[in-house]
Amino acid sequence: MLKTRIIPCLDVADGRVVKGVNFVDLIDAGDPVEQARAYDAAGADELCFLDIHATHENRGTMYDLATRTAEQCFMPLTIGGGVRTVEDVRNLLLAGADKVSFNSAAVADPDVVARAADKFGSQCIVVAIDAKTVSPGKWEIFTHGGRKPTGIDAVEFAKLVTQKGAGEILLTSMDRDGTKSGFNLPLTRAVSDAVNVPVIASGGVGNLDHLVEGVTIGKASAVLAASIFHFGTYTIGEAKAHMAKAGIPMRLT
Amino acid sequence: MTTVLIDYDSGNLHSAEKAFQRMAHETGQGAVRVTNRPEDVAAASRIVLPGDGAFPACRRGLAAIDGLEEAIVEAVTKRAIPFLGICVGMQMLANEGHEYETVAGFGWVAADVRKITPNDLALKVPHMGWNDLVIDQPHPVLEGIITGAHAYFVHSYHMEMRDPAHRLAHCDYGGDVTAIVGHANMIGTQFHPEKSQEAGLRLIANFLDWAP
């Protein structure tokens, strides 16, 4: 039976791990490769690096991180942040990423997803969707770290990029991110029901019951969290044991 | 003693290279080289064929490099060099692939590559993540890997066996999904051993030590 994945996400800026509360007030939480190794040993199912200050100038830092991580961690690694072109995807895959995540670039030009999926396969193309609630049962995509509204409906966009070839959706609730009040479950459920590819729930995890709800109510295939793991509130093992106790199939190592 | 990982512009070889290098170092099994040169394949003592993406694209990628496919076929079928196919590299062992179009495989393992069709509509395709293996038959490359061991899968197509005797392991995803196939000096894994932590590294070490 396929297991539900727990994915620690490392927000990276200038080669260091940070985690923002609502994307501001960054706190330094360590060296990415060291953290990746610790998560590998702890039984994380995948890892995600998000380059939150991605610029053309600091691209090399991320390639170097991908390479060093892939040398030491034999588990799947997704990298996102500032990915704009098919060439960016290629460079990250060559550096050591297993999957690459588009965000703003897919909103600006959904066809970039199709071009990348045609070239490298859907299995390595993730589209990250940052959504905010605009009215009950309505969610709009925001780009540029949640600052820029787009007027695009998140559920419709998820369907579109899936048709274009996205192999996975990384869905972040901008209302919840950093609040520790739990995933936006109606949003997660609406997107999971709308697409036939795995959905990773993200944004708002504060306790282990939140992880359970993301799967049982939100129907997510995987759950992503940052702070609760980075700052040692819970271990990966505790999270997996808790989810397994709630009846969710987990890979217990 | 050289193990070659064949690079035919089909996905990320970095992590596979690192995983094979690490296990070759630990087991004293010589060098690991990423190459697309037919002469390197001809001189290799083991051949690994990775592969990400669509079956027809991978097949064309292989054919696009002059003499490469011939060198693989010669080494594997004439000289019985140990061969490991990973993901689409495994699927190429089959008779035919049916992804977008029908394309012939090597035909070394009696099977067809077809879309996964889970009997539970809640199960999504691609089959992505960790699934537990059910070992169907013992095999030297599976030494120490038992039923219940987890492996990392990312795929939408799998091998439907014409000859079930060639299936070494499967997993359950709304029905049986072929996980490992083997026949004579050839073996293939649908999952990514280089991404499968303990069980994956074990399988790689076993392959490097295998003398079929």
Interface residues (C-beta under 8 A of the other chain):
Chain A: M1 L2 K3 T4 R5 D40 D45 T67 A70 E71 F74 M75 P76 L77 L93 L94 A95 G96 A97 D98 K119 F120 G121 S122 Q123 C124 G167 E168 N196 V197 P198 S221 A222 R251 T253
Chain B: G11 N12 H14 S15 K18 A19 D52 G53 A54 A57 L123 K124 V125 P126 H127 M128 G129 W130 N131 D132 H150 Y152 F153 V154 H155 S156 C171 D172 Y173 H192 E194 K195 S196 Q197 E198 G200 L201
